[in-house]
Amino acid sequence: MAEAGKKAGADIVYVEVPGGSHVGVAAPAFAAMLDFFARQQKRAEHP
């Protein structure tokens, strides 16, 4: 998913936490993740 975002031009910050889980790691950072996605702009696709 991170690689696809990079290919799409998104400024990806990927952090992998050893032993982490979506609940233990992602849930507390959910607001920051939503803010990140809100700041992204979809690039126009060219034919």
FIKOLVEX-102150 format. One record per atom (N, C-alpha, C, CB): x, y, z; residue number from 0; atom name. Coordinates in pm, 1 decimal, m for minus. Glycine has a CB too. Layout:
N
+----------+----------+----------+-----+----+
|     east |    north |       up |   k |  a |
+----------+----------+----------+-----+----+
|        X |        Y |        Z | NUM | CA |
...
+----------+----------+----------+-----+----+
This chain:
47
+----------+----------+----------+-----+----+
|     east |    north |       up |   k |  a |
+----------+----------+----------+-----+----+
|     82.6 |   m118.2 |      0.0 |   0 |  N |
|      0.0 |      0.0 |      0.0 |   0 | CA |
|     87.8 |    125.5 |      0.0 |   0 |  C |
|    m94.4 |     m0.7 |    120.9 |   0 | CB |
|    193.9 |    123.1 |     79.0 |   1 |  N |
|    283.8 |    238.6 |     83.3 |   1 | CA |
|    347.7 |    261.9 |    m53.2 |   1 |  C |
|    392.8 |    218.6 |    190.3 |   1 | CB |
|    388.8 |    155.1 |   m119.8 |   2 |  N |
|    451.8 |    167.5 |   m251.2 |   2 | CA |
|    354.1 |    223.0 |   m353.6 |   2 |  C |
|    505.4 |     32.0 |   m297.9 |   2 | CB |
|    228.8 |    180.3 |   m347.9 |   3 |  N |
|    127.5 |    232.2 |   m440.5 |   3 | CA |
|    106.4 |    381.0 |   m417.8 |   3 |  C |
|     m5.9 |    156.5 |   m424.0 |   3 | CB |
|    105.5 |    423.7 |   m293.1 |   4 |  N |
|     91.5 |    565.4 |   m262.9 |   4 | CA |
|    206.7 |    646.7 |   m316.5 |   4 |  C |
|     79.7 |    586.0 |   m115.0 |   4 | CB |
|    327.6 |    593.6 |   m301.1 |   5 |  N |
|    446.7 |    662.6 |   m353.8 |   5 | CA |
|    439.1 |    675.5 |   m505.2 |   5 |  C |
|    575.4 |    587.4 |   m313.9 |   5 | CB |
|    397.4 |    567.0 |   m571.9 |   6 |  N |
|    384.6 |    571.2 |   m717.9 |   6 | CA |
|    280.1 |    672.1 |   m761.6 |   6 |  C |
|    349.0 |    433.4 |   m772.3 |   6 | CB |
|    180.3 |    694.4 |   m677.5 |   7 |  N |
|     75.3 |    790.6 |   m708.7 |   7 | CA |
|    117.0 |    933.5 |   m675.3 |   7 |  C |
|    m51.5 |    755.2 |   m633.6 |   7 | CB |
|    236.8 |    947.5 |   m615.0 |   8 |  N |
|    287.3 |   1080.4 |   m585.0 |   8 | CA |
|    258.7 |   1129.6 |   m444.9 |   8 |  C |
|    231.5 |   1175.5 |   m680.4 |   8 | CB |
|    206.7 |   1042.5 |   m358.8 |   9 |  N |
|    178.8 |   1083.1 |   m220.8 |   9 | CA |
|    308.1 |   1087.1 |   m140.5 |   9 |  C |
|     77.3 |    987.0 |   m154.7 |   9 | CB |
|    313.8 |   1176.3 |    m46.5 |  10 |  N |
|    428.7 |   1187.3 |     43.0 |  10 | CA |
|    406.6 |   1087.1 |    156.4 |  10 |  C |
|    446.4 |   1335.3 |     98.1 |  10 | CB |
|    457.1 |    966.1 |    138.4 |  11 |  N |
|    430.9 |    855.5 |    230.8 |  11 | CA |
|    534.5 |    853.7 |    343.3 |  11 |  C |
|    431.6 |    720.8 |    155.4 |  11 | CB |
|    484.9 |    837.5 |    463.1 |  12 |  N |
|    570.1 |    813.1 |    579.4 |  12 | CA |
|    529.6 |    675.7 |    631.8 |  12 |  C |
|    554.8 |    927.2 |    691.2 |  12 | CB |
|    612.9 |    575.4 |    606.7 |  13 |  N |
|    580.8 |    438.6 |    646.8 |  13 | CA |
|    661.4 |    404.3 |    770.9 |  13 |  C |
|    610.0 |    337.4 |    531.8 |  13 | CB |
|    591.9 |    362.2 |    872.9 |  14 |  N |
|    657.1 |    323.6 |    997.6 |  14 | CA |
|    606.9 |    185.1 |   1034.4 |  14 |  C |
|    628.9 |    427.1 |   1112.5 |  14 | CB |
|    698.1 |     90.9 |   1046.7 |  15 |  N |
|    661.0 |    m44.2 |   1087.3 |  15 | CA |
|    709.4 |    m65.8 |   1229.7 |  15 |  C |
|    720.8 |   m151.4 |    990.8 |  15 | CB |
|    618.6 |   m105.4 |   1316.0 |  16 |  N |
|    650.3 |   m126.7 |   1456.2 |  16 | CA |
|    658.8 |   m277.0 |   1480.8 |  16 |  C |
|    544.0 |    m60.0 |   1549.3 |  16 | CB |
|    777.9 |   m328.6 |   1514.7 |  17 |  N |
|    790.2 |   m471.9 |   1540.5 |  17 | CA |
|    691.2 |   m517.0 |   1648.5 |  17 |  C |
|    934.1 |   m506.3 |   1582.6 |  17 | CB |
|    615.4 |   m620.6 |   1617.3 |  18 |  N |
|    517.8 |   m672.2 |   1711.6 |  18 | CA |
|    391.6 |   m589.1 |   1722.4 |  18 |  C |
|    579.6 |   m683.3 |   1844.6 |  18 | CB |
|    384.0 |   m482.1 |   1644.1 |  19 |  N |
|    267.3 |   m394.0 |   1650.0 |  19 | CA |
|    148.4 |   m453.8 |   1578.3 |  19 |  C |
|    300.2 |   m258.6 |   1590.4 |  19 | CB |
|     32.1 |   m401.2 |   1605.7 |  20 |  N |
|    m90.0 |   m443.8 |   1539.3 |  20 | CA |
|   m170.8 |   m319.6 |   1501.6 |  20 |  C |
|   m172.9 |   m539.6 |   1630.3 |  20 | CB |
|   m272.5 |   m338.8 |   1420.0 |  21 |  N |
|   m355.8 |   m224.1 |   1382.4 |  21 | CA |
|   m419.0 |   m159.5 |   1505.0 |  21 |  C |
|   m465.0 |   m267.3 |   1283.7 |  21 | CB |
|   m460.2 |   m240.8 |   1599.1 |  22 |  N |
|   m525.4 |   m186.7 |   1718.4 |  22 | CA |
|   m423.5 |   m117.3 |   1808.3 |  22 |  C |
|   m597.5 |   m298.6 |   1796.2 |  22 | CB |
|   m309.5 |   m179.2 |   1829.9 |  23 |  N |
|   m212.0 |   m124.0 |   1923.0 |  23 | CA |
|   m133.2 |     m6.1 |   1868.3 |  23 |  C |
|   m117.6 |   m230.3 |   1963.7 |  23 | CB |
|   m114.6 |     m1.7 |   1737.0 |  24 |  N |
|    m32.3 |    103.4 |   1676.4 |  24 | CA |
|   m116.3 |    203.9 |   1598.9 |  24 |  C |
|     71.9 |     41.9 |   1584.2 |  24 | CB |
|   m199.8 |    154.4 |   1509.6 |  25 |  N |
|   m274.4 |    244.1 |   1421.2 |  25 | CA |
|   m385.7 |    319.1 |   1492.6 |  25 |  C |
|   m332.6 |    166.1 |   1306.9 |  25 | CB |
|   m458.4 |    252.2 |   1579.3 |  26 |  N |
|   m573.4 |    316.8 |   1644.0 |  26 | CA |
|   m535.7 |    445.1 |   1718.3 |  26 |  C |
|   m638.7 |    220.2 |   1740.8 |  26 | CB |
|   m428.5 |    447.6 |   1797.2 |  27 |  N |
|   m393.5 |    572.3 |   1866.0 |  27 | CA |
|   m348.3 |    683.9 |   1770.2 |  27 |  C |
|   m283.6 |    545.1 |   1966.8 |  27 | CB |
|   m302.3 |    647.0 |   1650.1 |  28 |  N |
|   m254.0 |    746.3 |   1553.9 |  28 | CA |
|   m356.7 |    776.1 |   1445.4 |  28 |  C |
|   m124.9 |    698.4 |   1490.1 |  28 | CB |
|   m479.5 |    728.3 |   1461.9 |  29 |  N |
|   m579.5 |    739.2 |   1356.9 |  29 | CA |
|   m607.7 |    884.0 |   1317.6 |  29 |  C |
|   m707.2 |    672.8 |   1401.2 |  29 | CB |
|   m618.5 |    973.7 |   1412.1 |  30 |  N |
|   m646.3 |   1114.6 |   1380.8 |  30 | CA |
|   m535.4 |   1173.4 |   1294.5 |  30 |  C |
|   m661.9 |   1197.0 |   1510.3 |  30 | CB |
|   m410.7 |   1143.6 |   1327.3 |  31 |  N |
|   m298.3 |   1194.3 |   1248.0 |  31 | CA |
|   m300.3 |   1135.8 |   1106.8 |  31 |  C |
|   m164.7 |   1161.3 |   1317.1 |  31 | CB |
|   m339.0 |   1008.7 |   1094.7 |  32 |  N |
|   m348.0 |    947.5 |    961.9 |  32 | CA |
|   m457.3 |   1013.6 |    878.8 |  32 |  C |
|   m374.7 |    796.7 |    973.9 |  32 | CB |
|   m570.9 |   1040.3 |    938.6 |  33 |  N |
|   m678.7 |   1107.6 |    865.0 |  33 | CA |
|   m636.4 |   1247.8 |    822.3 |  33 |  C |
|   m806.2 |   1115.0 |    951.0 |  33 | CB |
|   m565.0 |   1319.1 |    908.2 |  34 |  N |
|   m513.3 |   1451.2 |    871.3 |  34 | CA |
|   m418.8 |   1440.8 |    752.5 |  34 |  C |
|   m441.4 |   1516.4 |    990.5 |  34 | CB |
|   m333.3 |   1338.1 |    753.2 |  35 |  N |
|   m241.0 |   1316.3 |    641.8 |  35 | CA |
|   m318.5 |   1297.4 |    511.5 |  35 |  C |
|   m150.9 |   1193.6 |    668.9 |  35 | CB |
|   m417.3 |   1209.1 |    512.2 |  36 |  N |
|   m493.6 |   1183.5 |    390.3 |  36 | CA |
|   m569.7 |   1307.8 |    345.3 |  36 |  C |
|   m590.7 |   1067.7 |    411.9 |  36 | CB |
|   m618.5 |   1386.1 |    436.6 |  37 |  N |
|   m691.6 |   1507.8 |    401.9 |  37 | CA |
|   m600.8 |   1609.5 |    332.8 |  37 |  C |
|   m753.8 |   1569.8 |    527.4 |  37 | CB |
|   m472.1 |   1607.9 |    363.7 |  38 |  N |
|   m377.6 |   1703.2 |    303.8 |  38 | CA |
|   m332.1 |   1662.0 |    164.4 |  38 |  C |
|   m256.8 |   1718.7 |    393.1 |  38 | CB |
|   m358.0 |   1537.8 |    125.0 |  39 |  N |
|   m311.4 |   1489.8 |     m5.2 |  39 | CA |
|   m402.0 |   1541.6 |   m115.2 |  39 |  C |
|   m306.1 |   1335.9 |     m8.4 |  39 | CB |
|   m342.3 |   1564.8 |   m229.5 |  40 |  N |
|   m419.0 |   1608.0 |   m346.2 |  40 | CA |
|   m404.9 |   1502.3 |   m453.9 |  40 |  C |
|   m371.2 |   1747.5 |   m398.0 |  40 | CB |
|   m516.5 |   1468.9 |   m514.5 |  41 |  N |
|   m513.1 |   1372.4 |   m623.7 |  41 | CA |
|   m456.4 |   1441.1 |   m747.5 |  41 |  C |
|   m655.2 |   1314.1 |   m652.1 |  41 | CB |
|   m354.9 |   1377.9 |   m805.3 |  42 |  N |
|   m296.3 |   1433.1 |   m926.5 |  42 | CA |
|   m383.9 |   1399.1 |  m1046.3 |  42 |  C |
|   m153.2 |   1380.0 |   m947.1 |  42 | CB |
|   m394.0 |   1492.5 |  m1138.2 |  43 |  N |
|   m471.4 |   1469.9 |  m1259.3 |  43 | CA |
|   m401.5 |   1363.5 |  m1343.0 |  43 |  C |
|   m489.0 |   1601.7 |  m1340.0 |  43 | CB |
|   m480.2 |   1272.4 |  m1395.6 |  44 |  N |
|   m425.1 |   1169.4 |  m1481.5 |  44 | CA |
|   m421.4 |   1222.0 |  m1624.4 |  44 |  C |
|   m508.0 |   1038.4 |  m1472.2 |  44 | CB |
|   m310.8 |   1193.4 |  m1690.0 |  45 |  N |
|   m295.1 |   1237.9 |  m1828.1 |  45 | CA |
|   m308.2 |   1117.2 |  m1919.1 |  45 |  C |
|   m158.4 |   1309.8 |  m1849.7 |  45 | CB |
|   m385.0 |   1132.7 |  m2027.9 |  46 |  N |
|   m402.9 |   1019.3 |  m2121.7 |  46 | CA |
|   m274.7 |    979.1 |  m2188.9 |  46 |  C |
|   m504.7 |   1053.6 |  m2227.5 |  46 | CB |
+----------+----------+----------+-----+----+
